[in-house]
């Protein structure tokens, strides 16, 4: 794909403009998170464990946070399984392609594309 200088600059400027609201939301999220941590007297110098967070919340909220944590762990486990399967499929596909190229090029002794006319 080739870009002209002016279209590349315009695309980069558009991306910068699109990032502004995200940066603003990120700053707001950081502020809210710091206020939340001060209110609950949480120390973020170490990773926050859900059990610690749940122990400082009202019981109803603690149950909900624990349930969300279980759902998140389950989703992460499923993603890791799928990623492992995808990795295996990609490796097998790569070996297949390499073998086909080796066969077509007579074990790499000739070019894949004949450029003579």
C-alpha positions in Angstrom: 0.0 0.0 0.0 1.4 3.3 -1.0 0.4 6.6 0.6 1.0 10.1 -0.7 2.6 12.4 1.8 -0.5 14.6 2.1 -2.9 11.6 2.6 -0.5 10.0 5.2 -0.4 13.3 7.1 -4.2 13.6 7.0 -4.6 10.1 8.2 -2.1 10.7 11.1 -3.9 13.9 12.1 -7.3 12.0 12.0 -5.8 9.4 14.3 -4.5 12.0 16.7 -8.0 13.7 16.8 -9.6 10.3 17.5 -7.2 9.6 20.4 -8.1 12.9 22.2 -11.4 11.6 23.7 -9.7 8.3 24.7 -6.9 10.2 26.4 -9.5 12.3 28.2 -11.4 9.3 29.4 -8.2 7.6 30.5 -7.3 10.7 32.6 -10.8 10.7 34.2 -10.5 6.9 34.9 -7.2 7.4 36.6 -8.6 10.2 38.8 -11.6 8.1 39.7 -9.4 5.1 40.5 -7.1 7.2 42.7 -10.1 8.6 44.6 -11.5 5.1 45.0 -8.2 3.7 46.3 -7.9 6.5 48.8 -11.5 6.0 50.0 -10.9 2.3 50.5 -7.4 2.8 51.8 -5.9 0.5 49.1 -2.2 0.3 48.3 -1.6 0.0 44.6 2.2 -0.5 45.0 1.3 -4.2 44.6 -1.3 -5.9 42.3 -4.7 -5.6 43.9 -6.3 -9.0 44.6 -10.0 -9.3 44.3 -10.2 -10.9 47.8 -8.6 -7.8 49.3 -11.0 -5.5 47.4 -14.0 -7.6 48.3 -13.1 -7.6 52.0 -13.3 -3.8 52.0 -16.7 -3.6 50.3 -20.2 -4.0 51.6 -21.3 -7.6 51.5 -23.7 -7.2 48.5 -20.9 -5.5 46.5 -18.3 -8.0 47.6 -20.5 -10.9 46.3 -20.9 -9.1 43.0 -17.1 -8.4 42.6 -16.3 -12.0 43.5 -18.8 -13.2 40.8 -17.3 -10.9 38.2 -13.8 -12.2 39.2 -15.0 -15.8 38.6 -16.4 -14.8 35.2 -13.2 -13.1 34.3 -11.0 -16.0 35.3 -13.3 -18.3 33.3 -13.0 -16.1 30.2 -9.2 -15.8 30.6 -8.9 -19.6 30.8 -11.0 -20.1 27.7 -9.0 -17.5 25.8 -5.8 -19.3 26.8 -7.1 -22.6 25.5 -8.2 -21.0 22.2 -4.8 -19.2 21.8 -3.0 -22.5 22.4 -5.2 -24.2 19.7 -4.6 -21.3 17.3 -0.9 -21.5 17.9 -0.9 -25.2 17.0 -3.0 -24.6 13.9 -0.7 -21.7 12.7 2.4 -23.8 13.3 0.9 -26.7 11.3 -0.1 -24.3 8.5 3.4 -22.9 8.4 4.9 -26.3 8.1 2.4 -27.2 5.3 3.3 -24.0 3.3 7.0 -24.6 3.8 6.7 -28.2 2.6 4.7 -27.1 -0.5 7.3 -24.5 -1.3 10.1 -27.0 -0.9 8.3 -29.4 -3.3 7.5 -26.7 -5.9 11.1 -25.4 -5.8 12.6 -28.8 -5.9 14.0 -28.4 -2.4 14.8 -24.7 -3.0 17.0 -25.5 -6.0 14.9 -23.4 -8.4 13.0 -20.1 -8.1 9.4 -20.2 -7.1 8.5 -17.6 -9.8 10.0 -17.9 -13.3 11.0 -14.4 -14.3 12.4 -15.3 -17.7 10.5 -14.5 -20.8 
